[in-house]
Amino acid sequence: MTNSDTILAVKGLGKSFGSLVAVDDVSFTIRRGEILGIAGPNGAGKTTLFNLLSRNPIVADRGHVIFDGQRIDRLSPHRIFRAGLARTFQKETAFFKLTVAENVRLGAVYGAGLRGAAANAAVNAALEMLELTPLKHQEAGALTVYGTKRLMIASAMVASPKLLLMDEPASGLNTIEQAELKTLILRLRDQGTSILLIEHILPLLFGVSERVMVMDFGRKLTEGSPAEIARDPRVIDAYLGGVNSESAHAA
Ligand SMILES: Nc1ncnc2c1ncn2[C@@H]1O[C@H](COP(=O)(O)OP(=O)(O)OP(=O)(O)O)[C@@H](O)[C@H]1O
């Protein structure tokens, strides 16, 4: 069911909240070095899927997850992170009274288990990668939205994850910041990190993803290249709400 080219293989993943099936029998794979996009309307189950993969803060009712050849759906969130699967959150999340560098250090020490010079080197590399070095001594609470988004990514990247789950990194960003984020996401991928990306800003999602999976009512509706997804009438019906595929695809 998995091979060495596959970084993540998800099979039959499911989660219900009472009578609501938030994630319904979802299966997919991600190749090493790939960016797989996830689209879908509000409430489709995208964030719940991330929660199940990271087991943070909830666990799946059904299905299994093979990450880098190892079954991870019974590991603690901490062990999943250590195994190389990191995530960012939709809501800006940071220790706002700590500095930017201190936040990233927490990821290095308590997340990745690094100490001393190794921790310092990882923190500096992550700050540099996310262009946060000039802001390293600033309180996280004083960052812009885009700064906080980059801080969340830096706090994940400090562990050198093999796979990064990004939950709506472009929400709240202006168009210039969105363009910068696009460059940054591609750079992370080019440096060897596979990426699973939830994003409502379709030009960005379609512009960086090799493939896009669309969810609706907890289920995987379809998956394909961005061009295939943009012209799929089921997707237009479920998600684009009549926006024609040409404008949705204009990156
Ligand atoms: N802890 C929870 N308890 C009860 N219902 C939940 C819980 N978490 C999510 N849900 C419900 O599961 C469904 C899927 O939610 P989810 O946040 O995964 O959707 P989404 O696709 O990420 O939406 P959005 O694009 O708005 O972020 C929604 O109906 C939501 O209300």
Ligand as a Chemical Component Dictionary entry (heavy atoms), coordinates in Angstrom:
data_LIG
# 
_chem_comp.id                   LIG 
_chem_comp.type                 NON-POLYMER 
_chem_comp.pdbx_formal_charge   0 
_chem_comp.three_letter_code    LIG 
# 
loop_
_chem_comp_atom.comp_id 
_chem_comp_atom.atom_id 
_chem_comp_atom.alt_atom_id 
_chem_comp_atom.type_symbol 
_chem_comp_atom.charge 
_chem_comp_atom.model_Cartn_x 
_chem_comp_atom.model_Cartn_y 
_chem_comp_atom.model_Cartn_z 
_chem_comp_atom.pdbx_ordinal 
LIG N1  N1  N 0 -14.569 19.286 18.011 1  
LIG C1  C1  C 0 -15.673 19.323 17.260 2  
LIG N2  N2  N 0 -16.878 19.019 17.787 3  
LIG C2  C2  C 0 -18.005 19.023 17.037 4  
LIG N3  N3  N 0 -18.012 19.321 15.711 5  
LIG C3  C3  C 0 -16.839 19.636 15.138 6  
LIG C4  C4  C 0 -15.620 19.641 15.867 7  
LIG N4  N4  N 0 -14.612 19.981 15.016 8  
LIG C5  C5  C 0 -15.191 20.175 13.814 9  
LIG N5  N5  N 0 -16.524 19.962 13.888 10 
LIG C6  C6  C 0 -17.466 20.050 12.773 11 
LIG O1  O1  O 0 -16.957 19.219 11.741 12 
LIG C7  C7  C 0 -17.224 19.815 10.466 13 
LIG C8  C8  C 0 -15.930 19.987 9.728  14 
LIG O2  O2  O 0 -15.203 21.058 10.330 15 
LIG P1  P1  P 0 -13.769 21.497 9.830  16 
LIG O3  O3  O 0 -13.308 22.591 10.728 17 
LIG O4  O4  O 0 -12.908 20.315 9.696  18 
LIG O5  O5  O 0 -14.094 22.072 8.362  19 
LIG P2  P2  P 0 -13.142 22.865 7.376  20 
LIG O6  O6  O 0 -13.279 22.243 6.046  21 
LIG O7  O7  O 0 -11.767 22.962 7.940  22 
LIG O8  O8  O 0 -13.817 24.308 7.363  23 
LIG P3  P3  P 0 -13.147 25.769 7.205  24 
LIG O9  O9  O 0 -12.757 25.892 5.767  25 
LIG O10 O10 O 0 -14.273 26.690 7.586  26 
LIG O11 O11 O 0 -11.988 25.848 8.140  27 
LIG C9  C9  C 0 -17.963 21.122 10.729 28 
LIG O12 O12 O 0 -19.343 20.876 10.620 29 
LIG C10 C10 C 0 -17.581 21.438 12.172 30 
LIG O13 O13 O 0 -18.565 22.214 12.808 31 
# 
loop_
_chem_comp_bond.comp_id 
_chem_comp_bond.atom_id_1 
_chem_comp_bond.atom_id_2 
_chem_comp_bond.value_order 
_chem_comp_bond.pdbx_ordinal 
LIG N1  C1  SING 1  
LIG C1  N2  SING 2  
LIG C1  C4  DOUB 3  
LIG N2  C2  DOUB 4  
LIG C2  N3  SING 5  
LIG N3  C3  DOUB 6  
LIG C3  C4  SING 7  
LIG C3  N5  SING 8  
LIG C4  N4  SING 9  
LIG N4  C5  DOUB 10 
LIG C5  N5  SING 11 
LIG N5  C6  SING 12 
LIG C6  O1  SING 13 
LIG C6  C10 SING 14 
LIG O1  C7  SING 15 
LIG C7  C8  SING 16 
LIG C7  C9  SING 17 
LIG C8  O2  SING 18 
LIG O2  P1  SING 19 
LIG P1  O3  DOUB 20 
LIG P1  O4  SING 21 
LIG P1  O5  SING 22 
LIG O5  P2  SING 23 
LIG P2  O6  DOUB 24 
LIG P2  O7  SING 25 
LIG P2  O8  SING 26 
LIG O8  P3  SING 27 
LIG P3  O9  DOUB 28 
LIG P3  O10 SING 29 
LIG P3  O11 SING 30 
LIG C9  O12 SING 31 
LIG C9  C10 SING 32 
LIG C10 O13 SING 33 
# 
